[in-house]
Amino acid sequence: MKAILTSIRPRHSCNILNLIKLWEIRKKFPKDYVGWVYIYCTKSNKDFAINYGDRVCLTPTDDLSLLKEGITTLLNGKVVARFWCDKVEEFWNLDNIMLAETCLTKEELGDYLGFNKGYAIHITKLEIFDKPKKLGEFHWYRKQWVDCGMDCPPYVDEVKHYLTRAPQSWCYIEV
């Protein structure tokens, strides 16, 4: 089954995992997509996301006290959850209610999109993984020509490729 893996900064990952953020904004996204979207919490030099108990929070990098206590899980650089995308809305301007549900200010949205249209991905049915997954657990297929070296004609075969790095924005994966 085809799904999407998207890279999301720790601040926004925490807002999604804490059920505060209900819309994810992208410059490009398939507007007719309906299905699972996996969240990759990006690595960051400025902040990181931690999970303790049933709460996820964003912590400044100099506060490692919870990590040292061993009661937390560092989420940066891992696939932490998935959500069901039931609709994608193409927009030029967001109303104030929808803007509040993106956890962005008008200035942040303007800096990100400029004068271009955007895509708002609706977040429903959030499933947080008990144990965050590594990128190497996900793969995608690419069709490629295979030549057996004999007299037979070359043929197209799907080759499985495991992810070794996070997508810049999003990519299709097989689950």
C-alpha positions in Angstrom: 0.0 0.0 0.0 1.3 3.4 -0.9 1.6 6.1 1.8 3.5 9.4 2.2 6.4 10.1 4.5 6.8 13.8 5.4 9.6 15.6 7.3 8.3 17.9 10.0 10.3 20.1 12.4 10.3 19.2 16.1 8.1 22.1 17.1 5.4 21.2 14.7 5.8 17.5 15.4 5.1 18.2 19.0 2.0 20.2 18.2 0.7 17.4 16.1 1.4 14.7 18.7 -0.2 16.8 21.4 -3.3 17.2 19.2 -2.9 21.0 18.9 -2.1 21.2 15.2 -4.9 20.0 12.9 -3.5 21.2 9.5 0.0 20.7 8.0 1.0 23.2 5.4 3.1 22.4 2.3 4.2 24.2 -0.8 3.6 21.1 -2.9 1.5 18.1 -2.1 -0.8 15.8 -4.2 -4.2 17.6 -3.9 -6.2 14.4 -4.4 -4.3 12.3 -1.9 -6.3 10.4 0.7 -4.3 7.9 2.9 -1.7 7.5 5.6 1.0 10.2 6.2 3.9 9.2 8.3 5.6 11.9 10.4 9.4 12.1 10.4 10.6 14.4 13.2 13.6 16.2 11.8 16.9 16.6 13.5 17.6 20.1 14.7 20.5 22.0 16.3 18.2 24.4 18.1 15.5 22.1 19.7 14.4 18.6 20.1 11.3 16.6 20.8 11.0 14.2 23.7 8.3 11.8 24.7 7.6 11.0 28.3 4.6 9.3 29.6 1.6 10.3 27.5 3.0 13.8 26.7 5.3 15.1 24.0 7.2 18.3 24.4 9.7 20.5 22.8 12.8 21.2 24.9 15.7 23.6 24.5 18.9 21.7 23.7 20.5 22.8 27.0 17.8 21.1 29.1 18.6 17.4 28.9 17.5 16.6 32.5 14.5 14.4 31.4 16.7 12.5 28.9 19.3 11.8 31.7 16.6 10.4 33.9 15.9 7.7 31.3 12.2 8.2 31.3 12.0 9.7 27.9 12.5 8.9 24.3 14.2 11.3 21.9 12.1 11.7 18.8 14.4 13.7 16.6 15.6 11.7 13.5 12.8 9.1 13.8 9.4 8.4 12.4 7.2 9.0 15.4 3.6 8.7 14.2 1.2 8.5 11.3 -2.1 10.3 10.6 -4.9 9.8 8.1 -5.2 12.5 5.5 -8.9 12.7 4.5 -8.6 15.9 2.5 -6.1 18.3 1.1 -7.2 21.9 0.5 -5.4 24.2 -2.0 -5.4 27.8 -0.8 -4.1 31.3 -1.4 -5.3 32.7 1.9 -6.3 30.9 5.1 -9.1 32.2 7.3 -8.2 32.9 10.9 -9.8 29.7 12.3 -7.8 27.5 10.0 -4.6 29.5 10.5 -4.9 29.0 14.3 -5.2 25.2 13.6 -1.8 25.3 11.7 0.0 26.7 14.8 1.6 29.3 12.5 1.4 33.1 12.5 0.5 35.0 9.3 4.2 36.1 9.2 5.5 32.6 9.4 3.0 31.4 6.7 4.0 34.4 4.5 7.7 33.7 4.9 7.2 30.0 4.0 4.8 30.4 1.0 5.6 33.9 -0.2 2.9 34.8 -2.8 2.4 31.2 -3.9 -0.5 28.9 -3.2 -0.2 26.3 -0.5 -1.7 23.0 0.4 -3.4 22.3 3.8 -3.3 18.7 4.8 -6.0 17.7 7.3 -4.8 15.6 10.2 -7.2 12.9 11.5 -6.8 9.5 13.2 -3.4 10.2 14.7 -1.5 7.1 15.8 1.6 7.7 17.9 4.1 4.8 17.7 5.0 3.2 21.1 8.5 2.9 19.8 9.7 5.5 17.1 10.8 3.9 13.9 14.0 4.4 12.0 14.0 5.6 8.4 15.6 2.3 7.3 12.4 0.5 8.1 10.6 2.2 5.2 11.1 1.6 1.5 9.9 2.6 -1.9 10.0 0.8 -5.3 11.6 2.1 -8.5 11.1 0.5 -11.9 14.3 -0.3 -13.7 15.4 -2.2 -16.7 17.0 -5.5 -16.1 19.2 -7.3 -18.6 19.9 -10.9 -17.8 23.0 -10.9 -20.1 21.7 -13.8 -22.2 19.7 -13.6 -25.4 16.5 -12.7 -23.7 15.2 -9.1 -24.1 15.5 -6.8 -21.1 12.5 -6.4 -18.9 11.2 -4.0 -16.3 11.4 -5.0 -12.7 10.5 -3.2 -9.5 13.5 -2.8 -7.2 13.0 -2.2 -3.5 15.0 0.8 -2.1 15.2 1.4 1.7 15.3 5.0 2.9 18.7 6.2 4.0 17.9 9.9 4.4 14.8 11.9 5.1 12.8 13.6 2.3 13.2 17.4 1.9 9.4 17.8 2.2 7.7 14.5 1.5 8.0 11.3 -0.6 5.9 8.2 -1.4 6.7 5.0 0.5 5.3 1.5 0.6 3.9 0.1 3.8 
